[in-house]
Amino acid sequence: MNPAEPGGERLHDVAVEPDGTIVGVGDVAPGPRLANPRSPRRRAALVLAWRPDGRPDRSFGRRGSLVVTGPGSAYTGFGQVESLPSGRLLVSGYVGGRPVLYRLTADGRIDRSFGDGGRAAVGRIARDAPRDVRRAPFAVDRHGRIVLAGMVYRDSVQDAEPVVLVRLSADGRRDRSFGRSVYAEQAPVDRQPPLERRRHVEYYHFAPKAIAIDGHGRIVVAGKELAPYTRGQEEPGHEAFSSRRFLPNGRRDRGFGHGGVLMTDPPGSRSMALAALTRPDGRVVAGGWVRPVRHAGEGPAYTAMMLTRYR
């Protein structure tokens, strides 16, 4: 924790570089001053490094850290980091509620040869995006291409959360041949009309938490589905462990689950997917938590781990 920053620092992911350097990414938990929505800029997204023995690596970035600031009105922070075989680092998250992907050199400098001055960004700055979205998950395929997902908030529609899924070349350029740049749909358990209709786009509630690419090049995006209401339902909606699968060209894999969406949602439960990885045999495993009794209390006594393996 940095005493100069009220609220302290939070880490959300770590990676180990080939030389043993430990890299962590996260954000600054807003304190009284940082949480002021009128604050023009704030220190928010962090990359920190430690030597293999656990001591801070002062040669990394600027005296051991890289800091990215963003507007105080929306969330800014990093949620995922991956060390590449080249020694460079990929870091993803949000700046001002906008999904971003940075590439860094092994010593913590922004790699200006990647994307637009070192980063690839999707959408635009959102004035009212929640501060706690955190993850814009990504995965790297065997050709070095990067698949990135994130939530793109629109100021004109309350609770509308389109999810963007894009593929980038190894040097951060958008692959325009990859499916549609924005995909969205109604949640399978919520048949209400969408809040807003646009060409090819409908709004729904799905939060991506992790991406993995299987041995056939298919992309699994795992996270949580939120059904606010279903006609005839007697109780409020709930979170559900949900995944979507896409073909290597970015089109929906209609043979996966129900029209490309598979929900692992035991009856009467609440659940969420938080991580995904590819096994040596090429199959994807997604993991998260489940609360078998939907309205049970909080804490480990009421919650269990859940794993799903996809064929």
N, C-alpha and C positions, 0 to 999 in steps of 0.2 A: 504494500500500500504506500502511496506517495502522500505524505502529510500535507503537501502544498495543494492537493486537489481534494476538496471536500467530497465525501462519498466513497472514495477509494477506487481501486481497480479490480476488475473481474476477468478471469481467463475462461475462455470457452473451448479452446482446442490447443493441442500441442503437436509438434513434429520434431524429428531428430534428423539433422543434416548428416551427410556422409562422414564428416570429421568428428561427429559426436556432439556438436553444438545443439542445445535444446532450444526450440523456438516456440513461444506461446503467443496466442492472439486473443484479444478481448476488447473491452471497452472500459470507460470510466463510469461507475455507478453515479448517477446525478445526485449531488448534494444540494443544499439550499440555493447556492449561487448558480450551479450548472443547470438546475432544473427550471430556471427562469425562462419561459418561452420567448421573452423579449430579448434575451441575450443574443447578439448578432453571430458570434462564433463561440465554440467551446472545444476544449480538448476532449476527444471521445474515443477514437479508434486507436488501438495499441498493438504493437508487435514488440515483444521483449525476448531477450536471448540470455542463456546461461551456458557456461562452459560445462564439459562433461562431469566435472566435480561439483556442480551446483552453484558455483560462484557466478555473479553477473558478468557477462561478456561485454566489457566496455568498448571493444572494437566494433561492435555491431551497431549499425545505424548511427545515431548520435548519442554517444556515451551509453550504449546498451539498449536503446529502444528506437522505434520509429513511431511517430505520432501523426495521425491524420485528423484534422479538425473538420467540422461540418456545422451547418446552421443549427441553432439551438431549438428549432421548432419541431424537429423530427429525429428519429433514431439514427445515430452514427456509431458503428462498431464493427469489429471483425468477428466471424464465427467459425471459420475453417481455415486451416493452413496445411499445405502438403509440400514436402521436399521432393524436388525432381531429381532424376539421375544426374543431370548436369550440375547439381549443386544449387540451382536457383530455387526460389520459393514462390508458390502461388498462395495468395491470401484473398479470401472473399468475405463480403459482408454488405453493409449498407452505409452510404454517406447521404445524410439528409433524407432517409427513407428510400433511396435509390440503389438498386442492386449494383455492386461493383466487384471487379476482380482485378487485383494488382499482381504484377510479377516483380519480385525483388531479387537482387543479387545475393550471393551467399553471405555477404557481410552487411546485409540489411539496408541497402540503398535501393531506391526505386529504379527499376530497369526501364529506361526511357525508350528502348527499342521495341517495347511490347505495347500493342494497342495504340491508344492515343496518349502519348507521353508517359507510358508506364502502366496504364490501366484501361480496362474496357468497362463501360457503364451502360446500363439499360434503362430506358424510360427517362423520366425527368424528376427533379427534386419535388418531393411531396410535402405540402405544408402541414398536413394533419396526420401523417403516418404514425402509427404507434411507436413508442420508444423501445419496445422490447421484442422486436421481430427477430433480431440476431442472425439467423442463418440464411445465407444465400448459397445453398450447397452446390458443389461442382464435382466432376469426376473427369479423369484424363483417360482417353482410350489408347489402344495399342499403337495408333498412328501419331500420338502426341496432341490430338485435338481435345479441346476442353468443352464439356457440356455443363452449362450453368443454369440454375433455376432461381427464381426469386419472386417476390410479391411486388406488384406495381400498383401503388395506391393512386386513386383518382379523387381529386378534391370535390368533384361534383356529385359523387354518389356515396351515400353513407353505407358503411359496411361492405363495400364492393371491393373484392380482392382478386383481380385477375392475376394469374400466375404466368410468368414468362419463362420459356424454355428455349435457349439459344445454344448454338455450337460455334466455337471460335477455333481458328487455326492456331497452331503452336505459337505464332507470334502475335496473337490477340486480335486478328481481323475476323469480322462476322462472316460466317458461312451462310450465304443467302440461299443455298440449295437445300438447307436443312429444314424440312417441314414448314410450319408457320411460326413466325417469331413469337406470337402470343397465342396460347391455347387456354381455353376456359370453357366451363360447362356447368350445368346445374349438378349439385350433388345427387348421386343416385337415390338417396333416401329422402330427398326433398324435391317434390314435384311441383313446387310453386313456380309461377312465372319468374324469370330473372328480373332483377331490379332495373336493368337497362339493356336494351338490345342495340347491338352494332353489327355490322357485317362480319360474319364468321366468329363473333365473340359474344359469349354469354357469361354472366358473372355468377360466381359460386363461392363457397367457403372451403378452401383446401390450402393448407400451409405445408410447403415442402420442407423437409428436415434433412434429407440425405439422398444421395444419388449413387448408384453403382451400375457398372456396365458388365453384362454377362459375357460368357464365352462366345456367343453368337453376335456380339455387338449391340444387343438390345439394351435399352436404357430403362432402368427402374428408378422411379422417383417415389420415395416413401415419405410419409408424414402423417398429418391428421386431417380427417374430414370433420367438418362441423355442420350438423344439421340443426338449424335454429327452430324448425317447425316442420311437421309432416301432417297433412290433413288427416283428421280423425285421431291424432295422437293425444293421449291424455296427460303426458308429462313433457317437460321441456326437452329440447334437443340435447345432444351430448357429443363428446369427442369420440372419434373412432379411428383405429389403426387402419390406414388406407395406403395403397400404392397404385401407381399408374406405370404402364410399360409402353415404350415407344420402339419402333423399328430403327435400324441404323440410319435410315434416311429422315428420321424425325417424325414420321407419320405414326399415328396411334396404332398399337398392336391390338386389333379387335379380337384376336383369339385369346387374350389375357383377361381372365375374370369376366366381368360384365361390360362389354364394349371397350375394353382396355383398362378398366378400373377393377381392382380386387380389394374388398374390404375384409379384414380379419377382425371381426367384431363379435365376440361371444355374446349371446342374448343377455340383456340386462346389465351389461358392463359399460365401463368407459375405458378407452385405450388410446395409445398414441405410438407411432413409429418415430424413433429418434436417430437411428443409425442404420447403415447398410454397407455390406462389403461383398466382394466376389471371392468365392472359395476357389481353391486350386482346380476343382473339377469344372469351373466355369459357371456354376450356379450362384445365384444371389441369395444372401440371407439378410433379412431386415430384423431389427430388434427394437424393443421399446418397453412400455409398461402397460399393465392392465389392472383395473380395479374391478374385480368380479361382481361386486355389488355397487351399482352405479352411484348411489347416493350415500355410500359409506363415508366414514371419516377420512381424514388425511393421515399420511404417515405410512411407514413400512408394514404395519400390522394389517393394513387394508389394501396393499398394493403388491403385485407380483410382476416379475419379468416375463416378457413374451417374445418368442422368436418365430419367424416365418421363413421358410425356404421356398423359393420359386423354381419351378422346372423350366 
